[in-house]
Amino acid sequence: QLQASGGGLVQAGGSLRLSCVASRRTFSNNAMGWFRQAPGKEREFVSTISWNSATTYYADSVKGRFTISRDNAKNTVYLQMNSLKPEDTAVYYCGGSLRSSATSSTENYRYWGQGTQVTVSS
C-alpha cells in the first residue's frame, strides 16, 4: 500500500528526494515515518511527521540535513536529503503509523513500503 521511490547513487555532499505514495487507502489521518536499514544492522528511525504536518522529529544523525514533509491531497510523504554522507547508505522505508501523532517507534507502524536503496559514495 506504500510505494517508496527516489533512491539512487549519489556522491557525498549530494542530495536526493525520496517519495512515498500510498494507494488503496488514505493515510491523511495517520502519522508517517521514514526508517532505514543498512546491511547487517537493524532498522532505525530517520524521521516522522504527524497527520497534519504540525510536528516532525528527526534522528540526531540526520537533523539539519533531512526534511520530511507530506501532501495529504496526493497521499504522499517526502524526505528531502541534503549533504548526504556515506553513512547514510541504506535501504530507506516509509511507514504508515497507527497513530496520528508523530512517533519514532517502529512498534507504532503497521504499514510499510518495499524500500528504496540509497547509496552515498565517498
VMD Tcl script that draws the C-alpha trace (Angstrom):
set ca {
  {0.00 0.00 0.00}
  {3.06 2.22 0.26}
  {5.42 2.71 -2.65}
  {8.76 4.37 -1.98}
  {10.92 5.80 -4.74}
  {13.67 8.31 -5.39}
  {16.68 6.40 -4.17}
  {19.89 6.08 -6.11}
  {23.63 6.54 -6.15}
  {24.97 9.95 -5.19}
  {28.31 11.38 -4.16}
  {28.92 12.60 -0.64}
  {27.52 16.09 -0.23}
  {24.80 15.47 -2.76}
  {21.04 15.41 -2.40}
  {18.16 13.07 -3.02}
  {14.42 13.37 -2.55}
  {12.50 10.28 -1.57}
  {8.79 9.93 -2.15}
  {6.29 7.54 -0.68}
  {2.88 7.23 -2.31}
  {0.01 5.47 -0.62}
  {-2.51 3.52 -2.59}
  {-5.70 1.64 -1.80}
  {-6.16 3.61 1.40}
  {-5.59 7.12 2.63}
  {-3.09 7.95 5.33}
  {-4.20 11.55 5.76}
  {-5.16 10.86 9.39}
  {-2.02 8.86 10.16}
  {1.46 9.86 11.10}
  {4.07 8.78 8.59}
  {7.72 7.97 9.02}
  {10.94 7.14 7.29}
  {13.27 4.43 8.55}
  {16.43 2.95 7.12}
  {18.35 -0.29 7.33}
  {21.99 -0.72 6.45}
  {23.47 -4.17 5.75}
  {23.97 -6.11 8.94}
  {22.16 -3.53 11.04}
  {18.70 -3.19 12.48}
  {16.12 -0.88 11.00}
  {16.49 2.56 12.53}
  {14.32 5.63 12.78}
  {15.07 8.55 10.49}
  {12.13 10.94 10.63}
  {8.41 11.18 11.31}
  {5.62 13.65 10.64}
  {2.21 13.99 12.26}
  {-1.01 13.71 10.27}
  {-1.34 17.49 9.86}
  {2.39 18.24 9.45}
  {2.37 20.18 12.72}
  {5.04 18.01 14.32}
  {8.19 16.47 12.93}
  {11.00 14.57 14.58}
  {14.41 13.58 13.30}
  {17.15 11.23 14.34}
  {20.15 13.14 15.64}
  {22.24 11.73 12.82}
  {20.14 13.47 10.15}
  {18.95 16.58 11.96}
  {19.66 19.71 9.96}
  {20.27 17.74 6.76}
  {16.98 15.90 6.13}
  {13.48 17.37 5.89}
  {10.26 15.40 6.00}
  {7.04 16.72 4.50}
  {3.71 15.45 3.28}
  {0.96 16.31 0.86}
  {-2.26 14.71 2.06}
  {-4.07 15.66 -1.13}
  {-1.60 13.49 -3.01}
  {-1.37 10.85 -0.27}
  {2.40 11.29 -0.41}
  {5.19 11.82 2.08}
  {8.63 13.10 1.13}
  {12.11 13.01 2.56}
  {14.49 15.66 1.26}
  {18.03 14.55 1.98}
  {20.85 17.08 1.67}
  {24.55 16.94 2.50}
  {24.49 13.17 2.21}
  {27.22 11.15 3.85}
  {28.47 7.61 3.16}
  {26.97 6.54 6.49}
  {23.53 7.43 5.11}
  {23.80 4.45 2.77}
  {20.89 2.11 3.46}
  {17.55 0.90 2.23}
  {15.00 3.55 3.16}
  {11.48 2.50 4.11}
  {8.39 4.60 4.58}
  {5.88 3.59 7.18}
  {2.28 4.38 7.98}
  {1.59 4.66 11.67}
  {-1.42 3.51 13.63}
  {-1.34 6.88 15.36}
  {-2.00 10.41 14.17}
  {0.80 11.92 16.22}
  {4.41 11.71 15.09}
  {6.19 8.70 16.52}
  {9.66 7.23 16.16}
  {8.85 3.74 17.42}
  {8.58 1.01 14.81}
  {6.02 -0.67 17.05}
  {3.55 2.05 16.13}
  {3.83 1.39 12.42}
  {1.73 -1.22 10.69}
  {2.10 -0.35 7.03}
  {5.44 -0.49 5.23}
  {6.66 0.23 1.74}
  {9.07 -2.00 -0.12}
  {12.10 0.24 0.42}
  {14.34 2.23 -1.88}
  {18.14 1.93 -1.95}
  {20.24 4.99 -1.20}
  {23.97 4.69 -1.80}
  {26.34 7.53 -0.99}
  {29.86 7.25 -2.33}
  {32.83 8.96 -0.70}
}
mol new
graphics top color blue
foreach p $ca { graphics top sphere $p radius 0.5 }
foreach p [lrange $ca 0 end-1] q [lrange $ca 1 end] { graphics top cylinder $p $q radius 0.2 }
display resetview
